[in-house]
């Protein structure tokens, strides 16, 4: 920010033409920077007039509100009449005078945008017909078509001005003369414009760089495409007064005074059709809740719960949110009719009203503590309900919304895609003429997780000459460009639905996906304007659970719903399973970190799961809250509270803050934050990455807590935790909704093991584990897994009853690489009841060769020919399909040698991504190539601190941001998985083996946690054994 | 054996490193994948095919250079020129291979050993990594060389044994085809060769059968063998030493006549000649004479040379002269020659050449425009071109006479000056660190001249040009 200027006496000026960086690559300042600077310079008003867009205005509005700026914010937009050529200077600026004018502006933008693909627009003079409540400022170009002036002045006598800018260019005089001539010819008033594209002259460097990015050339070659000087910034009023005639400045004030629209005037009107005749929204909601009570509480509603329901309904009525709940209710009812599994989450989703409306399956009797978290009056923010649907069927819900409300009333929120480190390095580097391989090297080499060395330091270490002029420019530009918006993308599922045409509330534009439209604001913008959105999200686990429930009904004859499972009392056996860390496939607790946390936390009831899900997250880990919680839970540390207020907040988590809500509440009760401040803290947490505004809460929090007698260390930890939440906030309400799915999936895993694995396999890709790992785990749980077979498999994995009357999983043909579902379905339709008898019969059906070859490689044709090589050989024969030659050919078939064990394995992995044969490590072990290595199952017998050697397939390398420098490697062998801990020093010293090995042999120290018995191997010596398989191949070849 | 194949797996990198010693890890990268790596990089576990990101993890300070297939092809051609001195018949197999017919050379060098020694010499001198193999068929030699066989085999039986064991992935087959063979359990070339060709052809197509035939085909490739470039190059040892430049006229004329005899039948002309002068007891010297439109006639070239030779003082007696050419081009008959008398008429190109000969190359320059807001950088001088696209001037008003360096005005323009327009502010140039910040004015001075003036941020005034 440049020096703050004292307002020049007697100069009044409103800047009516100003672009923000939401006019992508055309302007070099954030909306809030412009507003702040204009305010500091003493401007009376600032109009943000992005090109055919209002995407940036909410941020400026929010900033003005939060910082109490006096300056008037005007909303408008700039249009180039020749479609989207920034250099064609025939421009019109349209400013909204009032709410109606704003609606007209939004309609115009939507119209212009709807004609073009994403990111472009087209606007013609006749589009400007209906802007009666707007001001138009025409910036005529000397070469403009002659009729434009007459056309415009005929349409807008009263609201039309000629705008003239003064940027100290060689063309200023000519431009002036022309503006004056146009004003005289059409009898129009003149007004001063600044054509601002940056808040401060210091952004010239960045602006030139953006220009270079836009036209795709290095800066030094951009020539006259660059601005000749820095006059397109916000200038001091002194200077403005010298440059423009006084009447022009006065005109800007006249115009500004006519514009009294503010975003706060936008009110959201809910769709009306959800309320049947004879009801209003509140009475209808009451009615539905009454109905729901009898479904959810067949034995009658307990007294305390009935009281809470009344309280919730009253609050909903007084805040006017009934329509919102009805909208979500309508969606889930549709899902229910279509038998699509869903689950609501969000701050309001776990209210009892939502339980009664069947929006969520979280039984309030299991988590009574949650109710205080329902919408509260002190927070003006709207209630938040996200609904997860089965991921393969979410599109049906989206289509339902479009169908029900129409495309003019429903659209997706936008997501503003911003320049991140990588894109900034790449684009700035190209603009400065740095070679591409060099830039790629920078990008790939910089470790953003390195907490000790900043990225600019790292770039210097990589050979960036920071002393050179270009090097310094590069660092500065990359720093500034990060966080700049690049384009608008569609939000994953945030819908906004309105009563009237949406395009009068906010402009709509095309998304890159066909048939999708997005609004110009993202979800944070909607939240700051208190507009309601419904999140329609997709969740793979819901698909898996749905499949499992269907299979339970089909194979076991038991009909179950999600709520049925949660309504049953906590099943101790299910928790026992989880306590042992046996959680592969179980929602949210299957990761490696969760798996080793389970035996420590020993979850024994539903609320334990809620904590379990939330605790292995950056927030609690960075705040160092995990270990205190574990100690208290194990009874090794006394649970005590510094005060009664704190006890109320932390009692349910043994005095240790785990959830985001608790942290905010703590700021209120322990550091004396007001409701509004706490709300700002929560916002800052959500947008920490964008603005880095958390720092200013630091002192207030720490000082506030210390003055109330809390320890400095505790306060600092709490602040660290807040920073951690900033990266990935995880509220209790989400955790509770997820816990329902965690419990349901664990319950299915325990009670219907084969069904569970089959359903998870059919829902791939999802979760943490590959099909191969899931199949191995299933087999370790005693589930028989049968190979793919052209005569027995169907597309999906299926369940088959074996001779011992047990359910086994028959692998489905979906597992075969390179096979299309529609092609395969056609083949399966032609399969005779008893199955095909020989390969010729299959070939005679004339299916694509590629598919049959894939099936052969996957050994799915094993039932006909001796082995997969022979099957492929036969399939490849071009002349096979001539019926007369069939027998002759068959007799002549060359006999190929069958695959060796290793080849079978390779073929299996290549064509199925998994193998039911021997594990590669077992092959090596049997061939005597892994002498001295223990199998994973043998580690259990080894003592703590003993020296061990293990070997396995590297199936995972993880370097969590929360664990400084430690890498967790998962080694898989034929008996299970070993968790390897590699310290940074170990990894650095043995880089090659650490990074390259697919099969890794490790000498290390076994460590066993005394409480949970969880085993880790601390890596010492790393040996890359990937070549052993090759060795095995050569060896086997020599034997044949 | 008839054929020898040489392949250079790191031709571009070797050539680079040969010019400049470099002791750190260094790789060539194509599409974010390492394609050539020096020993230091290999030591760190970086191989061909390693992704750039992975390579960067293995060595943060790695030097990365972009692979350039064209450059490599050029290097191969240069290498071929050199090998042409030892080998008569060979073929370029770009970007990295050479196929040599050995049978004819064996007599000359008395066996393969002698020949190989001769052949290796320039490769070693150039610091190249190479693999080689000899075989009865060109393809067999190529396949074995690429597999890193590095043996000169005498008998076909040995070659066949090696081919039999060759993993199919190394057989230089199309990747897809190789994969198909593997998925039939045919992991070595021998296993594939053992099956009837007709059965293979029916299943895997002609390409494979052709390949197998080619492995046995001993005949030469159908493409033409390497030919040295068709460029004139001649050296003339003088019978007597020349001490005065004027005496060069006659030997020079001889060379030029030979040049004309070389060019005329080929219907070629050249744009530049270099005359090499070898002195006794003095470093030799080169003299360049150009004619942008191209010329082949001895008479024309001689007159150009004589203009230059007039200025030449010989530092020592000349013992030999040589002539090389540059910018060879075909005759393009000028249509005007048919009907119009051309004597006494010079084309732009000819004029430029004349001027350059008379004044020296650097004395003749052409002014070009460049897009840059900074006046000093909005034009530049460069070597003249006889044809160039006309450039559009900017819409800005600029003086017809612009000083190369602005002249300081000792007095601020006073009331006797008349400001006609301005200020035009030019503030630009951060990227090359030649920032300027000036306010330009057009003003009439007391003498009535229309001047282009500017004022700097420090309130100093300069005169930068005059309007006509």
Contacts between the chains, C-beta under 8 A, distances in Angstrom:
chain1	res1	chain2	res2	distance
A	168	B	423	5.8
A	168	B	424	6.2
A	168	B	425	3.8
A	168	B	439	7.4
A	169	B	424	6.3
A	169	B	425	7.7
A	170	B	395	7.8
A	170	B	396	4.0
A	170	B	397	6.0
A	170	B	424	4.6
A	170	B	440	7.9
A	171	B	395	6.7
A	171	B	396	7.2
A	172	B	424	7.5
A	173	B	421	5.7
A	204	B	427	7.5
A	204	B	428	8.0
A	204	B	430	7.2
A	205	B	430	5.2
A	208	B	428	8.0
A	208	B	430	7.3
A	208	B	431	7.2
A	219	B	431	4.6
A	220	B	431	5.4
A	220	B	432	6.3
A	221	B	371	7.8
A	222	B	371	7.6
A	223	B	370	7.2
A	223	B	371	2.2
A	223	B	372	5.8
A	223	B	373	7.9
A	224	B	371	5.0
A	224	B	372	8.0
A	224	B	373	6.9
A	224	B	394	6.4
A	225	B	371	7.8
A	226	B	373	6.9
A	226	B	428	6.6
A	227	B	428	7.7
A	228	B	373	4.4
A	228	B	424	7.9
A	228	B	425	7.3
A	228	B	426	5.4
A	228	B	427	7.4
A	228	B	428	6.0
A	229	B	425	4.3
A	229	B	426	6.0
A	229	B	427	4.1
A	229	B	428	6.8
A	230	B	427	5.5
A	231	B	425	6.3
A	432	B	431	7.0
A	435	B	66	6.9
A	436	B	66	7.1
A	437	B	29	5.2
A	437	B	52	7.4
A	437	B	64	4.3
A	437	B	65	6.8
A	437	B	66	5.1
A	438	B	64	6.5
A	440	B	29	7.8
A	440	B	32	6.1
A	440	B	52	5.5
A	440	B	64	7.6
A	441	B	52	6.7
A	441	B	56	5.7
A	441	B	62	7.2
A	441	B	64	5.1
A	444	B	52	5.8
A	444	B	53	3.7
A	444	B	56	4.5
A	444	B	57	7.8
A	445	B	56	4.1
A	445	B	57	7.6
A	445	B	60	5.5
A	461	B	60	6.8
A	461	B	61	7.9
A	462	B	60	6.2
A	462	B	61	7.2
A	463	B	61	6.8
A	469	B	432	7.8
A	469	B	433	4.4
A	470	B	431	7.8
A	473	B	430	6.9
A	473	B	431	6.9
A	853	B	183	7.8
A	857	B	183	5.6
A	868	B	183	8.0
A	869	B	183	7.5
A	869	B	184	5.1
A	869	B	185	4.0
A	872	B	183	6.1
A	872	B	184	5.5
A	873	B	184	5.7
A	873	B	203	6.8
A	876	B	180	7.9
A	876	B	184	7.8
A	876	B	202	7.7
A	876	B	203	3.5
A	876	B	204	6.6
A	877	B	202	5.6
A	877	B	203	5.6
A	878	B	202	5.1
A	878	B	203	6.9
A	879	B	202	6.1
A	894	B	195	6.0
A	894	B	196	7.2
A	894	B	199	5.8
A	896	B	184	6.2
A	896	B	185	5.6
A	896	B	186	7.8
A	897	B	185	5.7
A	898	B	185	7.2
A	899	B	185	5.8
A	903	B	185	6.6
A	903	B	187	8.0
A	907	B	183	7.0
A	910	B	183	7.8
A	991	B	44	7.5
A	991	B	45	7.4
A	991	B	57	7.5
A	991	B	58	5.7
A	992	B	44	6.9
A	992	B	45	3.7
A	992	B	58	6.7
A	995	B	45	7.5
A	995	B	54	6.6
A	995	B	57	5.5
A	995	B	58	6.0
A	996	B	45	5.5
A	996	B	54	8.0
A	996	B	58	7.8
A	1033	B	187	8.0
A	1037	B	187	6.7
A	1037	B	188	7.4
